[in-house]
Amino acid sequence: MGKKVTVVGAGFYGSTTAQRLAEYDIFDTVVITDIVEGKPAGLALDLNQSRAIEGFETKIIGATTGPNGEGYEAIEGSDVVVITAGLPRKPGMSRMDLLETNAKIVRQVSENVARFAPNAVVIVVSNPLDEMTALAQIATGFPKNRVLGQAGMLDTARFSNFVAEALGVPVKSVKTLTLGSHGDTMVPVPSRSSVDGKPLRDVLPAEQIEELVVKTRNGGAEVVALLKTGSAYYAPSAAAARMAKAVAEDSGEVMPVCAWVDGEFGISGVYLGVEAELGAEGVKRVVTTELDDDELASLKEAAEAVRAKQADVANM
């Protein structure tokens, strides 16, 4: 049986994610849903007409959905569901400013996903990311390994890009890593970062690394401020699509994601940005990365910061 993936939300993020997933040509069907009447069908029509040019066979279906499950039958049998629904940030807003508004949307979507695609792996990208991932798991009632969030892939890509630009080297020669939360308690990991195999700390002075770390932490806000309306979607959609691909192909690829941590790094009972092996059941296992003392302390700090906020969403 062919693979099916659903993207909930047909904004820039959702539509770009659907395009990337379709162009991989590894799925039979990509479903894109939205509450705006006709928008997903229009996007699907447009994307299907690109198949002859780009040379992929994946069929794209658009479905308008309602809060009580109307239209959700289109997602039945989905192997993966990517939840992009929710409001994007406006300039000057933090991700946390979206908490209450997006909690209502993500809860409603998650309940309908559980009803119509009970075996899916759910990838959450709605902000504030760590909190919305926790909420989606509560609302679906799915095992924790089948609900994960997209954050570390994007933050790591931003870090790598900034390092490559600072040094004027090809981006593929740079390896970086970010853990922790998708926000103020993001933990870039210089000890696990390298350029052409050389440790990052041997290539750049500490103060410049710190500047790039701050730039990475503010990477999304910088895009929001420049765009004026809406937030980043090219890099975020690339990250979400790669995660969905790893799940669909049961690849076992190790990626930095927001996953349930239960004992790893001495941290328990919280969704947090860590490295994890991805496959058909979502998170196969959390990979415990070697961290130096400062990095581990920062990760534990991030865990406590997001734990407090994740407790709040249970009642939203």
C-alpha positions as CSV (number, residue, x, y, z in Angstrom):
1,M,0.0,0.0,0.0
2,G,1.3,3.5,-0.9
3,K,2.2,6.0,1.7
4,K,0.0,9.0,2.5
5,V,1.0,12.2,4.2
6,T,-1.3,15.1,5.4
7,V,-0.3,18.7,5.9
8,V,-2.8,20.6,8.1
9,G,-2.8,24.3,7.3
10,A,-2.4,25.7,3.8
11,G,-0.5,28.9,4.6
12,F,3.0,29.5,3.2
13,Y,4.5,27.0,5.6
14,G,1.9,24.3,4.9
15,S,1.8,24.7,1.1
16,T,5.6,24.8,0.8
17,T,5.8,21.6,2.9
18,A,3.2,19.9,0.7
19,Q,5.2,20.9,-2.4
20,R,8.5,19.5,-1.0
21,L,6.8,16.2,0.1
22,A,5.1,15.8,-3.3
23,E,8.4,16.5,-5.2
24,Y,10.2,13.8,-3.2
25,D,7.9,11.4,-5.2
26,I,7.9,8.8,-2.4
27,F,4.2,9.2,-1.4
28,D,1.2,8.1,-3.3
29,T,-0.8,11.0,-1.8
30,V,-0.2,14.3,-0.2
31,V,-3.3,15.8,1.4
32,I,-3.4,19.5,2.3
33,T,-6.2,20.8,4.5
34,D,-7.3,24.3,5.7
35,I,-10.4,26.0,7.2
36,V,-10.4,28.5,4.3
37,E,-13.0,27.3,1.8
38,G,-11.5,26.3,-1.5
39,K,-7.9,27.3,-0.7
40,P,-6.5,23.7,-0.3
41,A,-8.3,22.5,-3.4
42,G,-6.8,25.5,-5.4
43,L,-3.3,24.7,-4.1
44,A,-3.8,21.0,-4.9
45,L,-4.9,21.8,-8.4
46,D,-1.9,24.0,-9.0
47,L,0.6,21.6,-7.5
48,N,-0.8,18.6,-9.5
49,Q,-0.3,20.7,-12.7
50,S,3.4,20.9,-11.9
51,R,3.8,17.1,-11.9
52,A,4.5,16.9,-15.6
53,I,7.2,19.6,-15.4
54,E,8.9,18.3,-12.2
55,G,8.4,14.7,-13.1
56,F,6.7,13.3,-9.9
57,E,3.6,11.1,-9.7
58,T,2.4,11.9,-6.1
59,K,-1.2,13.0,-6.2
60,I,-2.1,16.1,-4.2
61,I,-5.6,16.4,-2.7
62,G,-7.0,19.6,-1.1
63,A,-9.7,19.4,1.6
64,T,-11.5,22.2,3.4
65,T,-12.1,21.2,7.0
66,G,-14.3,22.4,9.9
67,P,-13.9,22.3,13.7
68,N,-16.2,19.3,14.2
69,G,-14.4,17.0,11.8
70,E,-16.0,18.2,8.6
71,G,-13.8,17.3,5.6
72,Y,-11.3,15.4,7.8
73,E,-12.2,12.1,6.1
74,A,-9.7,13.1,3.4
75,I,-6.9,12.4,5.9
76,E,-8.0,8.8,6.6
77,G,-5.1,6.3,6.5
78,S,-2.3,9.0,6.7
79,D,1.0,7.6,7.8
80,V,2.3,11.0,8.8
81,V,0.4,14.2,9.7
82,V,2.3,17.6,9.8
83,I,0.4,20.2,11.8
84,T,1.3,23.7,10.6
85,A,-2.1,25.2,11.6
86,G,-2.1,28.3,13.8
87,L,-1.2,32.0,13.5
88,P,2.3,33.1,12.6
89,R,4.2,35.7,14.5
90,K,4.0,39.4,13.8
91,P,7.1,41.7,14.2
92,G,7.9,42.2,17.9
93,M,6.0,39.1,19.0
94,S,7.6,36.2,20.8
95,R,6.6,32.6,20.0
96,M,5.0,32.5,23.5
97,D,2.6,35.4,22.5
98,L,0.8,32.8,20.3
99,L,0.2,30.3,23.1
100,E,-3.5,30.7,23.8
101,T,-4.7,31.3,20.3
102,N,-2.7,28.4,18.8
103,A,-3.5,26.1,21.7
104,K,-7.2,26.1,20.7
105,I,-6.4,25.5,17.1
106,V,-3.8,22.7,17.7
107,R,-6.2,20.9,20.2
108,Q,-9.0,20.9,17.7
109,V,-6.8,19.7,14.9
110,S,-5.2,17.0,17.1
111,E,-8.5,15.6,18.2
112,N,-9.6,15.3,14.6
113,V,-6.3,13.7,13.6
114,A,-6.8,11.1,16.4
115,R,-10.3,10.4,15.1
116,F,-9.5,10.1,11.4
117,A,-5.8,9.0,11.2
118,P,-5.4,7.0,14.5
119,N,-2.2,5.3,13.3
120,A,-0.3,8.4,12.1
121,V,3.0,9.8,13.3
122,V,2.3,13.5,14.1
123,I,4.9,16.2,13.4
124,V,4.1,19.5,15.0
125,V,5.4,22.8,13.7
126,S,2.9,25.3,15.2
127,N,4.4,27.8,17.7
128,P,5.2,28.0,20.5
129,L,6.7,24.7,19.4
130,D,7.6,22.8,22.6
131,E,4.3,23.6,24.2
132,M,2.2,22.8,21.1
133,T,4.0,19.4,20.7
134,A,3.1,18.5,24.3
135,L,-0.5,19.7,23.7
136,A,-0.8,17.6,20.5
137,Q,0.3,14.5,22.4
138,I,-2.3,15.1,25.1
139,A,-5.1,15.9,22.7
140,T,-4.4,12.9,20.4
141,G,-3.7,10.5,23.2
142,F,-1.1,8.9,21.0
143,P,2.0,7.2,22.4
144,K,4.6,9.9,23.1
145,N,7.0,8.5,20.5
146,R,4.4,9.1,17.7
147,V,4.2,12.8,18.4
148,L,7.3,15.0,17.8
149,G,8.1,18.6,17.0
150,Q,10.2,20.3,14.3
151,A,12.7,22.8,15.9
152,G,16.2,21.5,16.2
153,M,16.5,20.7,12.4
154,L,15.6,24.3,11.6
155,D,17.8,25.9,14.3
156,T,20.7,23.7,13.4
157,A,20.3,24.6,9.7
158,R,20.3,28.3,10.7
159,F,23.5,27.8,12.8
160,S,25.2,26.0,10.0
161,N,24.3,28.6,7.5
162,F,25.6,31.5,9.7
163,V,28.9,29.6,10.4
164,A,29.4,29.0,6.6
165,E,28.7,32.6,5.8
166,A,31.0,33.8,8.6
167,L,33.9,31.7,7.3
168,G,33.0,31.9,3.5
169,V,33.0,28.1,3.2
170,P,30.5,25.7,1.6
171,V,27.6,25.0,3.9
172,K,28.1,21.2,3.4
173,S,31.5,21.5,5.1
174,V,29.8,22.7,8.3
175,K,28.2,20.5,10.9
176,T,26.5,22.1,13.9
177,L,23.9,21.1,16.5
178,T,21.2,22.9,18.5
179,L,19.2,21.3,21.3
180,G,16.9,22.6,24.1
181,S,13.8,24.7,23.3
182,H,12.8,26.4,20.1
183,G,13.1,29.9,21.7
184,D,15.0,31.7,24.4
185,T,16.4,28.6,26.0
186,M,17.8,27.2,22.7
187,V,21.1,25.4,23.3
188,P,23.5,25.5,20.4
189,V,26.3,22.9,20.9
190,P,29.7,24.2,19.8
191,S,31.4,21.1,21.2
192,R,29.6,19.0,18.6
193,S,30.1,21.5,15.8
194,S,32.9,21.4,13.1
195,V,34.1,22.8,9.9
196,D,35.7,20.4,7.4
197,G,36.1,18.0,10.4
198,K,37.9,20.6,12.5
199,P,36.2,21.6,15.8
200,L,34.4,24.9,15.5
201,R,36.3,26.2,18.6
202,D,39.6,25.8,16.6
203,V,38.2,27.7,13.7
204,L,36.4,30.6,15.2
205,P,37.1,32.6,18.4
206,A,34.7,32.1,21.3
207,E,33.2,35.6,21.1
208,Q,32.3,35.1,17.4
209,I,30.8,31.7,18.1
210,E,28.7,33.4,20.8
211,E,27.6,36.1,18.3
212,L,26.5,33.3,15.8
213,V,24.7,31.5,18.7
214,V,22.7,34.7,19.4
215,K,22.0,35.2,15.7
216,T,20.7,31.6,15.5
217,R,18.5,32.1,18.6
218,N,17.0,35.2,16.9
219,G,16.9,33.6,13.4
220,G,13.2,33.4,13.2
221,A,12.5,36.9,14.7
222,E,15.0,38.4,12.1
223,V,13.0,36.9,9.3
224,V,9.7,38.0,10.8
225,A,10.9,41.6,11.2
226,L,12.1,41.8,7.6
227,L,8.9,40.2,6.1
228,K,6.6,42.4,8.2
229,T,3.7,39.9,7.6
230,G,4.1,36.2,8.3
231,S,7.1,34.2,9.4
232,A,9.8,32.0,7.8
233,Y,8.7,29.0,5.7
234,Y,11.3,27.9,3.2
235,A,13.8,26.6,5.8
236,P,11.1,25.4,8.3
237,S,9.2,23.5,5.6
238,A,12.5,21.9,4.4
239,A,13.1,20.7,8.0
240,A,9.5,19.3,8.5
241,A,9.5,17.6,5.1
242,R,12.8,15.8,5.8
243,M,11.4,14.6,9.1
244,A,8.3,13.3,7.4
245,K,10.5,11.6,4.8
246,A,12.6,9.8,7.5
247,V,9.4,8.5,9.1
248,A,7.8,7.4,5.8
249,E,11.0,5.6,4.7
250,D,11.6,4.2,8.2
251,S,15.2,5.4,7.7
252,G,16.5,5.5,11.2
253,E,18.1,8.8,10.5
254,V,19.3,10.8,13.5
255,M,17.9,14.3,13.6
256,P,17.6,17.1,16.2
257,V,13.9,17.2,17.0
258,C,11.5,18.0,19.8
259,A,10.9,14.6,21.5
260,W,9.7,13.1,24.7
261,V,12.7,12.8,27.1
262,D,12.4,10.2,29.9
263,G,15.7,9.7,31.7
264,E,18.1,10.7,29.0
265,F,20.7,13.4,30.1
266,G,19.2,13.0,33.6
267,I,16.0,14.8,32.4
268,S,12.6,13.2,32.6
269,G,9.0,13.8,31.7
270,V,9.2,16.7,29.2
271,Y,9.2,17.4,25.4
272,L,12.6,18.9,24.6
273,G,14.9,19.4,21.7
274,V,17.3,16.4,21.5
275,E,18.8,14.2,18.8
276,A,16.6,11.2,18.0
277,E,16.5,8.3,15.6
278,L,13.4,8.6,13.4
279,G,11.4,5.8,11.8
280,A,8.0,4.4,11.0
281,E,6.9,4.6,14.7
282,G,8.1,8.2,15.0
283,V,11.0,8.5,17.5
284,K,12.7,5.1,17.7
285,R,15.0,6.4,20.5
286,V,16.5,9.5,21.9
287,V,20.3,9.7,21.1
288,T,22.3,10.8,24.1
289,T,24.9,13.2,22.7
290,E,28.2,13.8,24.5
291,L,27.9,17.3,25.9
292,D,30.3,19.4,27.9
293,D,29.3,20.6,31.4
294,D,28.0,24.0,30.3
295,E,26.0,22.6,27.5
296,L,24.4,19.9,29.7
297,A,23.6,22.6,32.4
298,S,21.9,24.7,29.7
299,L,19.9,21.7,28.4
300,K,18.7,21.0,32.0
301,E,17.8,24.7,32.3
302,A,15.8,24.6,29.0
303,A,14.0,21.4,30.2
304,E,12.8,23.2,33.4
305,A,11.7,26.3,31.5
306,V,9.6,24.3,29.0
307,R,8.3,21.9,31.6
308,A,6.6,24.7,33.4
309,K,4.9,25.9,30.3
310,Q,4.0,22.5,29.1
311,A,2.1,21.9,32.3
312,D,0.0,24.9,31.5
313,V,-1.2,23.7,28.1
314,A,-2.8,20.5,29.5
315,N,-5.8,22.6,30.5
316,M,-6.0,24.7,27.3
